[in-house]
Amino acid sequence: MISLETAKALKDAGLVREPRLDQLLAEIGRRGYRYILDSNPDDETNKFFSPTIELLEKDNTCKFKWWIVFAECADSPEEAAAQALLWILNQK
């Protein structure tokens, strides 16, 4: 589930109101990025952290890579992907 704050930011950016994980990942891909999410296996809270975002070349090889560290860990893969998409939108 995506937080209300993140959902509002996506809506303000002109993206869908009820985004699903597949929609978020597709939008990241349409913008020329690949998204990888890892979780911290030592963290008992099961929070997600440090999504990796890669800017891709036309042949799908990695051109640049960023490890995004959010102020608060996301509680779901959807929240992490939504925050990553907002980060991408802010780069343009």
For each residue, the residues with C-beta under 8 A, 3 or more apart:
1: 75 76 78 79
2: 6 7 10 19 76 78 79 82
3: 6 7 75 79
4: 7 8
5: 8 9
6: 2 3 9 10 79 82 83 86
7: 2 3 4 10 11 17 19 82
8: 4 5 11 12
9: 5 6 12 13 86
10: 2 6 7 13 15 16 17 19 82 85 86
11: 7 8 14 15 17
12: 8 9
13: 9 10 86 89
14: 11
15: 10 11 19 27 85
16: 10 19 23
17: 7 10 11
18:
19: 2 7 10 15 16 23 24 27 78 82
20: 23 24 78
21: 24 25 77 78 81
22: 25 26
23: 16 19 20 26 27
24: 19 20 21 27 28 78 81 82 85
25: 21 22 28 29 35 81
26: 22 23 29 30
27: 15 19 23 24 30 31 85
28: 24 25 31 33 34 35 53 81 84 85 88
29: 25 26 32 33 34 35
30: 26 27
31: 27 28 88
32: 29 55 56
33: 28 29 53 54 55 56 88
34: 28 29 53 54 56 60 62
35: 25 28 29 51 52 53 54 81 84
36: 51 52 53 54
37: 48 51 52 77 80 81
38: 48 49 50 51 52
39: 43 46 47 48 49
40: 43 47 48 49
41:
42:
43: 39 40 46 47 49
44:
45: 73
46: 39 43
47: 39 40 43 73 74 75
48: 37 38 39 40 51 73 74 75 76 77 79 80
49: 38 39 40 43 69 70 73 74
50: 38 67 68 69
51: 35 36 37 38 48 67 68 80 81 83 84
52: 35 36 37 38 65 66 67 68
53: 28 33 34 35 36 65 66 68 84 87 88
54: 33 34 35 36 62 63 64 65 66
55: 32 33 62 63 64 65
56: 32 33 34 60 61 62 63
57: 60 61 62 63
58:
59:
60: 34 56 57
61: 56 57
62: 34 54 55 56 57 65
63: 54 55 56 57
64: 54 55
65: 52 53 54 55 62
66: 52 53 54
67: 50 51 52
68: 50 51 52 53 83 84 87
69: 49 50
70: 49 73 74 80 83
71:
72:
73: 45 47 48 49 70
74: 47 48 49 70 77 79 80 83
75: 1 3 47 48 79
76: 1 2 48 79 80
77: 21 37 48 74 80 81
78: 1 2 19 20 21 24 81 82
79: 1 2 3 6 48 74 75 76 82 83
80: 37 48 51 70 74 76 77 83 84
81: 21 24 25 28 35 37 51 77 78 84 85
82: 2 6 7 10 19 24 78 79 85 86
83: 6 51 68 70 74 79 80 86 87
84: 28 35 51 53 68 80 81 87 88
85: 10 15 24 27 28 81 82 88 89
86: 6 9 10 13 82 83 89 90
87: 53 68 83 84 90 91
88: 28 31 33 53 84 85 91 92
89: 13 85 86 92
90: 86 87
91: 87 88
92: 88 89
